[in-house]
């Protein structure tokens, strides 16, 4: 059982931007992890917040998760409660003698299987749960090694220094994750190659490429009806959604994994859901982080994305802030951002984790608009 320190909620959570701020924006300006600082922010656009983000810190490792739900919030919330325990304290890590690509794959598989069990238990009462899914981006820093695993189109980007002249320091963006989105030609060809007998496996529909004309991402946790043909054929499901003739699964939960030894010129990491990358390029996001103070940097990235979304509609961000959840989805998606600064080798500064906590967990709220102290407490404690 993980032990978590108690701290006043107001020190962990910020709601809105203060006077005249965005009531759908939640943020935590700056906290410590074992090799630096981190910042997290979330803005809600959907009627129910479908994004979830979390950071788990200990003296020996730092874990980051960004879960971009679709079809509902159930899958992203489920991942928040189940994935990190599989990575941090499970027989997988014991068997492998520590974290590895194999451990990560087993943790993703176990989370997928547990969600499938949930769907089967809930199926008769709530057949729509078979259509709920989530992208899943995870980063782990342990022993100066970075692990990045991804399903879907959330993205991890590294800010790396290429100039030693600190007065004119040049920082470049390096993408560390693979986008599993059939809008990318390589991904589209990959899906088509796996289904040579299905000429309609990828269809251009409603302005974008989609698998079976339905979904843009090819990998996820959940989306059971697109992985288990028996669910899409079930008569109970037909009342909720049109039948989809499947011969086999058209999506997987197999993550792409990158393992990288951290270097002294690796300055920071940006983990964010697709909502950010729809508005900002990798390079623009890295420039914002490299040129601005640390405190509130995740919130600054979210604001930059919202300002970009407003410009596309010839509006101001001030106008978008007045639009309520649900209606906001017409202007931008839910956005989750976590910025991790890399200051020094992991394990040399465990005292930076405040209040002498063995571990510390920060998770985004279930719903920004209705956040209260009990919900905040529950969202932090849920994966303990």
Kinemage of the C-alpha trace (Angstrom):
@kinemage 1
@onewidth
@group {chain A} dominant
@subgroup {mainchain}
@vectorlist {calphas} color= white
{ca unk a 1} P 0.000 0.000 0.000
{ca unk a 2} L 1.355 3.395 -0.975
{ca unk a 3} L 1.630 6.025 1.733
{ca unk a 4} L 0.622 9.538 0.791
{ca unk a 5} L 1.245 12.698 2.738
{ca unk a 6} L -1.626 14.879 3.845
{ca unk a 7} L -1.456 18.464 2.659
{ca unk a 8} L -4.003 21.282 2.542
{ca unk a 9} L -6.017 20.950 -0.663
{ca unk a 10} L -5.570 24.577 -1.569
{ca unk a 11} L -1.839 23.892 -1.880
{ca unk a 12} L -2.485 21.153 -4.412
{ca unk a 13} L -5.299 22.644 -6.471
{ca unk a 14} L -6.118 25.895 -8.180
{ca unk a 15} L -9.474 26.516 -9.745
{ca unk a 16} L -9.740 29.140 -12.435
{ca unk a 17} L -7.337 32.040 -12.815
{ca unk a 18} L -8.495 34.144 -9.907
{ca unk a 19} L -10.669 37.187 -10.503
{ca unk a 20} L -12.146 37.146 -14.005
{ca unk a 21} L -10.425 33.836 -14.769
{ca unk a 22} L -11.535 30.792 -16.683
{ca unk a 23} L -13.811 28.748 -14.425
{ca unk a 24} L -13.167 25.628 -16.528
{ca unk a 25} L -9.388 25.795 -16.021
{ca unk a 26} L -7.762 23.831 -13.174
{ca unk a 27} L -4.046 24.125 -12.475
{ca unk a 28} L -1.251 23.341 -10.075
{ca unk a 29} L 1.493 25.884 -10.657
{ca unk a 30} L 4.639 24.152 -9.410
{ca unk a 31} L 5.617 21.201 -7.252
{ca unk a 32} L 8.795 19.204 -6.741
{ca unk a 33} L 9.731 15.784 -7.985
{ca unk a 34} L 12.954 13.896 -7.407
{ca unk a 35} L 14.851 15.434 -10.325
{ca unk a 36} L 13.292 18.882 -10.604
{ca unk a 37} L 9.907 20.606 -10.691
{ca unk a 38} L 6.643 19.951 -12.471
{ca unk a 39} L 3.476 21.832 -13.355
{ca unk a 40} L 0.059 20.550 -14.452
{ca unk a 41} L -3.061 22.176 -15.908
{ca unk a 42} L -6.380 21.020 -17.352
{ca unk a 43} L -9.138 22.902 -19.145
{ca unk a 44} L -12.546 21.337 -19.634
{ca unk a 45} L -14.527 21.653 -22.864
{ca unk a 46} L -16.835 18.622 -22.810
{ca unk a 47} L -19.997 18.356 -20.712
{ca unk a 48} L -18.071 15.839 -18.600
{ca unk a 49} L -14.296 16.119 -18.359
{ca unk a 50} L -12.965 13.254 -20.503
{ca unk a 51} L -9.270 14.082 -20.011
{ca unk a 52} L -7.409 12.910 -16.922
{ca unk a 53} L -3.835 13.650 -15.884
{ca unk a 54} L -1.711 12.571 -12.945
{ca unk a 55} L 1.826 12.772 -11.585
{ca unk a 56} L 3.167 10.302 -9.020
{ca unk a 57} L 6.505 11.120 -7.386
{ca unk a 58} L 8.786 9.190 -5.057
{ca unk a 59} L 12.497 9.422 -4.202
{ca unk a 60} L 13.247 6.701 -6.775
{ca unk a 61} L 10.914 7.470 -9.705
{ca unk a 62} L 8.548 9.973 -11.267
{ca unk a 63} L 5.473 8.805 -13.200
{ca unk a 64} L 3.368 10.956 -15.538
{ca unk a 65} L 0.057 9.965 -17.110
{ca unk a 66} L -2.156 11.777 -19.612
{ca unk a 67} L -5.371 9.988 -20.528
{ca unk a 68} L -7.513 11.508 -23.298
{ca unk a 69} L -10.930 9.858 -23.072
{ca unk a 70} L -13.524 9.657 -25.824
{ca unk a 71} L -17.141 8.550 -25.843
{ca unk a 72} L -17.348 9.388 -22.142
{ca unk a 73} L -15.090 9.801 -19.088
{ca unk a 74} L -15.231 6.230 -17.759
{ca unk a 75} L -12.111 4.822 -19.446
{ca unk a 76} L -9.802 7.730 -18.592
{ca unk a 77} L -10.963 7.713 -14.965
{ca unk a 78} L -10.488 3.939 -14.829
{ca unk a 79} L -6.896 4.228 -16.071
{ca unk a 80} L -6.190 6.857 -13.414
{ca unk a 81} L -7.046 4.325 -10.714
{ca unk a 82} L -5.400 1.220 -12.164
{ca unk a 83} L -2.369 1.798 -14.411
{ca unk a 84} L 0.206 3.277 -12.016
{ca unk a 85} L -0.198 0.523 -9.400
{ca unk a 86} L 0.539 -2.042 -12.125
{ca unk a 87} L 3.705 -0.119 -13.012
{ca unk a 88} L 4.936 0.748 -9.523
{ca unk a 89} L 3.937 -2.005 -7.127
{ca unk a 90} L 3.051 -5.260 -8.833
{ca unk a 91} L 4.381 -8.702 -9.561
{ca unk a 92} L 5.397 -7.398 -12.989
{ca unk a 93} L 8.188 -5.202 -11.604
{ca unk a 94} L 9.233 -7.913 -9.144
{ca unk a 95} L 9.434 -10.553 -11.859
{ca unk a 96} L 11.470 -8.303 -14.178
{ca unk a 97} L 13.707 -6.870 -11.454
{ca unk a 98} L 12.532 -3.322 -12.091
{ca unk a 99} L 10.941 -1.256 -14.825
{ca unk a 100} L 11.366 -2.382 -18.429
{ca unk a 101} L 9.525 -2.348 -21.746
{ca unk a 102} L 8.092 -5.744 -20.845
{ca unk a 103} L 6.754 -4.439 -17.520
{ca unk a 104} L 5.127 -1.489 -19.285
{ca unk a 105} L 3.473 -3.749 -21.851
{ca unk a 106} L 2.161 -6.039 -19.112
{ca unk a 107} L 0.796 -3.057 -17.176
{ca unk a 108} L -1.043 -1.775 -20.250
{ca unk a 109} L -2.375 -5.279 -20.981
{ca unk a 110} L -3.555 -5.700 -17.387
{ca unk a 111} L -5.321 -2.316 -17.429
{ca unk a 112} L -7.027 -3.214 -20.703
{ca unk a 113} L -8.146 -6.571 -19.315
{ca unk a 114} L -9.487 -5.004 -16.130
{ca unk a 115} L -11.470 -2.489 -18.149
{ca unk a 116} L -12.853 -5.312 -20.297
{ca unk a 117} L -14.054 -7.030 -17.109
{ca unk a 118} L -15.762 -3.797 -16.085
{ca unk a 119} L -17.501 -3.591 -19.468
{ca unk a 120} L -18.709 -7.176 -19.185
{ca unk a 121} L -20.087 -6.556 -15.688
{ca unk a 122} L -21.832 -3.351 -16.755
{ca unk a 123} L -22.906 -4.469 -20.214
{ca unk a 124} L -26.527 -5.434 -19.575
{ca unk a 125} L -27.363 -2.201 -17.754
{ca unk a 126} L -25.135 0.167 -19.759
{ca unk a 127} L -24.313 -1.201 -23.226
{ca unk a 128} L -22.865 2.175 -24.227
{ca unk a 129} L -19.837 1.525 -21.998
{ca unk a 130} L -18.525 -0.770 -24.747
{ca unk a 131} L -17.962 2.325 -26.908
{ca unk a 132} L -15.988 4.279 -24.293
{ca unk a 133} L -12.210 4.443 -24.645
{ca unk a 134} L -9.130 6.510 -23.900
{ca unk a 135} L -5.762 7.361 -25.367
{ca unk a 136} L -3.023 6.671 -22.839
{ca unk a 137} L 0.358 8.425 -22.601
{ca unk a 138} L 2.750 7.465 -19.802
{ca unk a 139} L 6.216 8.708 -18.913
{ca unk a 140} L 8.482 7.296 -16.216
{ca unk a 141} L 11.845 8.645 -15.041
{ca unk a 142} L 13.858 6.081 -13.076
{ca unk a 143} L 17.630 5.890 -12.580
{ca unk a 144} L 18.267 8.616 -15.190
{ca unk a 145} L 16.337 6.630 -17.777
{ca unk a 146} L 13.165 7.922 -19.416
{ca unk a 147} L 10.437 5.538 -20.522
{ca unk a 148} L 7.619 6.838 -22.750
{ca unk a 149} L 4.691 4.607 -23.688
{ca unk a 150} L 1.762 5.707 -25.809
{ca unk a 151} L -1.601 4.632 -27.184
{ca unk a 152} L -3.397 7.153 -29.367
{ca unk a 153} L -2.457 10.733 -30.206
{ca unk a 154} L -1.468 12.371 -26.950
{ca unk a 155} L 2.151 13.425 -27.235
{ca unk a 156} L 5.411 13.704 -25.304
{ca unk a 157} L 7.899 16.337 -26.460
{ca unk a 158} L 11.414 16.979 -25.106
{ca unk a 159} L 13.003 20.412 -24.861
{ca unk a 160} L 16.710 19.877 -25.542
{ca unk a 161} L 19.494 22.461 -25.366
{ca unk a 162} L 21.722 22.519 -28.459
{ca unk a 163} L 23.693 25.700 -27.686
{ca unk a 164} L 26.073 25.995 -24.726
{ca unk a 165} L 25.885 29.791 -24.764
{ca unk a 166} L 23.404 30.434 -21.940
{ca unk a 167} L 22.864 34.062 -22.966
{ca unk a 168} L 21.553 32.878 -26.330
{ca unk a 169} L 20.521 29.373 -25.370
{ca unk a 170} L 18.888 27.500 -28.227
{ca unk a 171} L 16.336 24.872 -27.237
{ca unk a 172} L 14.898 22.509 -29.842
{ca unk a 173} L 11.853 20.241 -29.746
{ca unk a 174} L 12.212 16.490 -30.033
{ca unk a 175} L 9.079 14.359 -30.232
{ca unk a 176} L 9.374 11.220 -28.093
{ca unk a 177} L 6.045 9.508 -28.777
{ca unk a 178} L 4.338 8.058 -31.841
{ca unk a 179} L 0.919 9.395 -32.847
{ca unk a 180} L -1.458 6.477 -33.499
{ca unk a 181} L -3.863 8.519 -35.592
{ca unk a 182} L -4.953 7.419 -39.074
{ca unk a 183} L -4.678 11.029 -40.176
{ca unk a 184} L -0.951 10.192 -40.333
{ca unk a 185} L -0.262 8.401 -43.618
{ca unk a 186} L 2.106 5.840 -42.087
{ca unk a 187} L -0.488 4.857 -39.469
{ca unk a 188} L -3.196 4.649 -42.112
{ca unk a 189} L -1.054 2.312 -44.199
{ca unk a 190} L -0.277 0.224 -41.115
{ca unk a 191} L -3.988 -0.280 -40.388
{ca unk a 192} L -4.766 -1.034 -44.038
{ca unk a 193} L -1.962 -3.605 -44.180
{ca unk a 194} L -3.454 -5.420 -41.172
{ca unk a 195} L -6.840 -5.630 -42.919
{ca unk a 196} L -6.154 -6.407 -46.603
{ca unk a 197} L -9.620 -7.959 -47.003
{ca unk a 198} L -11.459 -4.818 -45.823
{ca unk a 199} L -11.417 -2.013 -48.372
{ca unk a 200} L -13.362 0.234 -45.982
{ca unk a 201} L -11.166 -0.220 -42.916
{ca unk a 202} L -10.145 3.470 -43.129
{ca unk a 203} L -12.659 5.983 -44.487
{ca unk a 204} L -12.458 9.742 -45.004
{ca unk a 205} L -15.455 10.910 -43.001
{ca unk a 206} L -16.515 14.321 -41.631
{ca unk a 207} L -13.313 15.973 -42.759
{ca unk a 208} L -10.793 13.472 -41.340
{ca unk a 209} L -9.634 9.879 -41.787
{ca unk a 210} L -11.378 7.413 -39.453
{ca unk a 211} L -11.255 3.667 -38.822
{ca unk a 212} L -14.579 2.259 -40.088
{ca unk a 213} L -15.672 5.877 -40.429
{ca unk a 214} L -15.849 6.111 -36.611
{ca unk a 215} L -12.612 6.763 -34.743
{ca unk a 216} L -9.353 8.487 -35.594
{ca unk a 217} L -6.944 6.634 -33.287
{ca unk a 218} L -5.842 3.061 -33.934
{ca unk a 219} L -4.754 2.206 -30.371
{ca unk a 220} L -6.459 2.799 -27.036
{ca unk a 221} L -7.628 1.399 -23.724
{ca unk a 222} L -11.289 0.414 -24.085
{ca unk a 223} L -13.331 0.840 -27.301
{ca unk a 224} L -14.323 -2.753 -26.685
{ca unk a 225} L -16.907 -2.853 -29.470
{ca unk a 226} L -14.106 -2.212 -31.986
{ca unk a 227} L -11.890 -4.911 -30.482
{ca unk a 228} L -14.393 -7.655 -29.675
{ca unk a 229} L -16.747 -8.347 -32.633
{ca unk a 230} L -19.256 -10.079 -30.359
{ca unk a 231} L -20.031 -6.750 -28.656
{ca unk a 232} L -20.702 -4.843 -31.873
{ca unk a 233} L -23.013 -7.638 -33.087
{ca unk a 234} L -25.024 -7.872 -29.870
{ca unk a 235} L -28.673 -6.795 -30.227
{ca unk a 236} L -28.519 -4.844 -26.966
{ca unk a 237} L -25.803 -2.668 -28.465
{ca unk a 238} L -27.837 -1.973 -31.609
{ca unk a 239} L -30.296 0.143 -29.612
{ca unk a 240} L -27.421 2.430 -28.721
{ca unk a 241} L -25.369 2.363 -31.924
{ca unk a 242} L -25.676 0.983 -35.427
{ca unk a 243} L -24.197 -2.514 -35.902
{ca unk a 244} L -20.629 -2.583 -37.192
{ca unk a 245} L -19.704 -5.691 -39.188
{ca unk a 246} L -16.293 -6.771 -37.895
{ca unk a 247} L -14.329 -9.873 -38.764
{ca unk a 248} L -11.624 -9.104 -36.220
{ca unk a 249} L -10.428 -6.341 -33.914
{ca unk a 250} L -9.730 -3.061 -35.718
{ca unk a 251} L -7.920 -1.441 -32.757
{ca unk a 252} L -5.288 -2.627 -30.276
{ca unk a 253} L -3.938 -1.729 -26.832
{ca unk a 254} L -0.302 -2.382 -27.799
{ca unk a 255} L 1.732 0.692 -26.768
{ca unk a 256} L 4.661 2.131 -28.653
{ca unk a 257} L 7.565 2.427 -26.197
{ca unk a 258} L 10.678 4.599 -26.228
{ca unk a 259} L 13.521 4.148 -23.732
{ca unk a 260} L 16.116 6.904 -23.528
{ca unk a 261} L 19.050 7.681 -21.267
{ca unk a 262} L 18.614 11.248 -20.059
{ca unk a 263} L 21.436 13.657 -20.896
{ca unk a 264} L 22.633 16.881 -19.296
{ca unk a 265} L 21.208 18.975 -22.155
{ca unk a 266} L 17.699 17.480 -21.757
{ca unk a 267} L 15.915 20.386 -20.062
{ca unk a 268} L 12.218 19.558 -19.789
{ca unk a 269} L 9.411 17.308 -20.996
{ca unk a 270} L 5.910 18.281 -22.134
{ca unk a 271} L 3.225 15.607 -21.865
{ca unk a 272} L -0.117 16.711 -23.297
{ca unk a 273} L -3.366 15.434 -24.740
{ca unk a 274} L -4.274 15.995 -28.376
{ca unk a 275} L -6.289 19.074 -27.418
{ca unk a 276} L -3.024 21.009 -26.974
{ca unk a 277} L -1.357 19.722 -30.136
{ca unk a 278} L -4.413 20.616 -32.228
{ca unk a 279} L -3.575 24.237 -31.448
{ca unk a 280} L 0.211 24.384 -30.912
{ca unk a 281} L 3.141 22.845 -32.750
{ca unk a 282} L 5.856 20.965 -30.868
{ca unk a 283} L 8.243 23.845 -31.538
{ca unk a 284} L 5.822 26.528 -30.324
{ca unk a 285} L 5.160 24.650 -27.072
{ca unk a 286} L 8.882 24.163 -26.397
{ca unk a 287} L 9.581 27.840 -27.084
{ca unk a 288} L 6.901 28.910 -24.590
{ca unk a 289} L 8.378 26.683 -21.867
{ca unk a 290} L 11.977 27.710 -22.551
{ca unk a 291} L 11.242 31.455 -22.527
{ca unk a 292} L 8.971 31.761 -19.503
{ca unk a 293} L 9.160 31.286 -15.705
{ca unk a 294} L 8.459 27.851 -14.308
{ca unk a 295} L 5.595 28.639 -11.989
{ca unk a 296} L 2.312 28.224 -13.852
{ca unk a 297} L 4.005 27.059 -17.059
{ca unk a 298} L 1.415 24.334 -17.770
{ca unk a 299} L -1.366 26.904 -17.385
{ca unk a 300} L 0.524 29.212 -19.741
{ca unk a 301} L 0.596 26.474 -22.406
{ca unk a 302} L -3.134 25.857 -21.999
{ca unk a 303} L -3.849 29.587 -22.339
{ca unk a 304} L -1.687 29.768 -25.483
{ca unk a 305} L -3.687 26.899 -26.977
{ca unk a 306} L -6.985 28.583 -26.115
{ca unk a 307} L -5.801 31.858 -27.618
{ca unk a 308} L -4.884 29.959 -30.809
{ca unk a 309} L -8.331 28.324 -30.853
{ca unk a 310} L -9.963 31.734 -30.406
{ca unk a 311} L -7.980 33.262 -33.289
{ca unk a 312} L -9.221 30.519 -35.628
{ca unk a 313} L -12.788 31.702 -34.916
{ca unk a 314} L -11.807 35.385 -35.041
{ca unk a 315} L -12.595 35.645 -31.346
{ca unk a 316} L -10.712 36.575 -28.220
{ca unk a 317} L -9.843 34.185 -25.418
{ca unk a 318} L -11.953 36.435 -23.181
{ca unk a 319} L -14.973 35.451 -25.306
{ca unk a 320} L -14.231 31.711 -25.079
{ca unk a 321} L -13.878 31.922 -21.292
{ca unk a 322} L -17.525 32.891 -21.057
{ca unk a 323} L -18.697 29.769 -22.934
{ca unk a 324} L -19.876 26.954 -20.678
{ca unk a 325} L -18.759 23.324 -20.727
{ca unk a 326} L -20.342 21.278 -23.485
{ca unk a 327} L -20.692 24.281 -25.783
{ca unk a 328} L -16.920 24.841 -25.411
{ca unk a 329} L -16.306 21.597 -27.343
{ca unk a 330} L -17.241 23.438 -30.551
{ca unk a 331} L -14.157 25.615 -30.053
{ca unk a 332} L -11.571 23.295 -28.484
{ca unk a 333} L -11.189 19.878 -26.864
{ca unk a 334} L -10.397 19.080 -23.241
{ca unk a 335} L -6.698 19.879 -22.766
{ca unk a 336} L -4.305 18.333 -20.248
{ca unk a 337} L -0.686 19.477 -19.934
{ca unk a 338} L 2.108 18.292 -17.643
{ca unk a 339} L 5.546 19.944 -17.804
{ca unk a 340} L 8.424 18.089 -16.136
{ca unk a 341} L 11.700 19.949 -15.590
{ca unk a 342} L 14.908 17.889 -15.585
{ca unk a 343} L 17.431 19.566 -13.305
{ca unk a 344} L 19.714 16.855 -11.994
{ca unk a 345} L 20.154 13.076 -11.724
{ca unk a 346} L 17.248 11.249 -10.122
{ca unk a 347} L 17.827 10.283 -6.530
{ca unk a 348} L 20.240 13.105 -5.645
{ca unk a 349} L 17.549 15.399 -4.296
{ca unk a 350} L 14.784 13.355 -2.746
{ca unk a 351} L 14.522 16.064 -0.107
{ca unk a 352} L 12.912 18.259 -2.752
{ca unk a 353} L 9.720 16.249 -2.289
{ca unk a 354} L 8.076 18.465 0.263
{ca unk a 355} L 6.930 17.584 3.742
{ca unk a 356} L 9.051 14.403 3.773
{ca unk a 357} L 6.401 12.422 1.884
{ca unk a 358} L 7.277 8.915 0.814
{ca unk a 359} L 5.138 9.502 -2.246
{ca unk a 360} L 3.064 12.347 -3.593
{ca unk a 361} L 0.220 12.089 -6.096
{ca unk a 362} L -1.401 14.893 -8.009
{ca unk a 363} L -4.391 14.039 -10.208
{ca unk a 364} L -6.672 16.323 -12.169
{ca unk a 365} L -10.237 16.603 -10.851
{ca unk a 366} L -13.130 14.516 -12.149
{ca unk a 367} L -14.894 17.644 -13.350
{ca unk a 368} L -13.379 21.122 -13.256
{ca unk a 369} L -16.654 23.017 -13.217
{ca unk a 370} L -18.027 21.265 -10.143
{ca unk a 371} L -14.725 20.852 -8.263
{ca unk a 372} L -15.097 20.947 -4.512
{ca unk a 373} L -12.901 19.819 -1.650
{ca unk a 374} L -14.383 16.321 -1.439
{ca unk a 375} L -13.975 15.708 -5.177
{ca unk a 376} L -10.415 16.985 -5.046
{ca unk a 377} L -9.622 14.693 -2.139
{ca unk a 378} L -11.219 11.742 -3.920
{ca unk a 379} L -9.344 12.395 -7.147
{ca unk a 380} L -6.023 12.396 -5.311
{ca unk a 381} L -6.752 9.324 -3.221
{ca unk a 382} L -8.399 7.234 -5.916
{ca unk a 383} L -5.335 5.238 -6.955
{ca unk a 384} L -3.969 4.640 -3.484
